[in-house]
C-alpha cells in the first residue's frame, strides 16, 4: 500500500509539473505575440528612417560588425530529449535561494547562470514549478575522496525524471576536483543524460574526468555544516547486516522539504 501511495504521489507531482509548464508556455507565447504586434507597429512608424539608414550601416564608414556568437549560452545537442527548459531562463546571472532538508537543515544556494546557463535554467525552472518539494535525497557517499549527497530523482530512488534529458556538459573542472559545497548535475554514462538529479559535495570530492566530468551549476553558500552534522555524519545504510558501505542510501532518510530561487 505504501508503494502504491508513493507511486500515486510521484505521478501527481509530475502531472502538476507538466500542467504548470503548459500554463507557463501559454503565457510566454502570449507575451511573444504581444511583442510582435508592438514591433510591427514600431516598424511602420519608423520605416522611412530605416530605409535611409540601411545604406549607411551596411557599407562604408558606418558599417556595423556582425554580433559575436553567443557562445556562453549553448543550445542543447540533438541527443537531448523531451521539453528541455530554455537556456535563456538563466539570464546570464547568478541566482540565489534556499534548499531545506528534513524541515530543519536549511542550505543557502547559489546557481551560476553565466557559467552553466543550460543546467541553471533547468534547476531554476524545476524549483519554480515546485518539482523538488517532497522528493528524496536517495544517495550518500562518504568515501574519503568522494563525499556527496545526491538528490532530485522523481521517484526518490534514483529513477525517474521530468520527461527530458539534456546536454551539453558545462563548467566542468578539468582536474576532476569538486570542492566542498559544490552543486553539480548527476548523469549516466552519456554526457547528455542530465535531467533532474544533482549532488552536493560536503567534502572535497575527486571524480573521474576521463568520461567528461560533471556540470558544476552552483554552490552551497551557507548551512553545509548542518548537512554534515545532521545527515552525512550518520553514514550510509549497510547493504547487509554487519557489512559497512561507503555509498548507498543515507542512514538519515532525507527529503527536500522545500526549494526556492530568485
Steps between C-alpha positions, in 0.01 A plus 500: 500500500784740584660432162168570323466825695854603402427419134185710511686790659778480241249493214311791653824701540588447134143583397511829693840585355381429143185708554696796638742483206206502256353812664842667504553418131164658416589816688834522321331451161251780572781734605684420179191573291456831678866585442467417130196727463682785673805447282292511180342828603840646577635384166220673312564824686874506438515326161608812314789558739605136479521509122723805511732337752545165322761625257695672780516205738585231244792663323762774525603672824167424672520122452398296805691180579304176541419431866718235667364149528323434830745233611409547868154354444534160329204344324407150616647238268297279271522221756299698756151362535163640603400856582824638645459843667657777289854601593378862483330455838840536671526862379882482515493582872539353847186366667469460877258298707449244773479123517352360821564137591291312758334823617800605711808501273487826299757544225561833328579434134637692204459397134733640232296586193804643322727195525230232477200659326327182390529315831410814696192551282389143567540528878339846515201375300462184708528691829251766389252230397534326839638180349747429782267560794456168678758306297765284667877523508555133431879466492785583736870439445741535790813358338815698586526648149129514416275668754165597354122482538297434185142625463228578249375176347128509425441162664730561795714193432731620222247440223256726318531849355281788382462363149825631355875447490751758387857599416758628446727485803592847632754648742674167561817511714791378287671333795189312613504669842170623645558710816273468803173682439490432125161441339540293182267316265484123525485294181539155349774388262377730223605865561159600363308295758475783755146551625366587846760342729785692660755441774644716776857439613546540875874428479757535221407240239708368211311336213623336182548772238567258212129449434434872466444600860194666650341840450566730795182705521550681830591473866369483855591835655375429853376206704745232386605428861138419585481256210811325627398482867134413445521267199845408366659425839253216556641321198371259239245227561676161466385275217518202742513471877852546631633608162627857470440704187626836379235554230126443530189639664567730797427365848307823560212488251525837323227694322502840332237679705502810281706676234487868402697710250506864389 
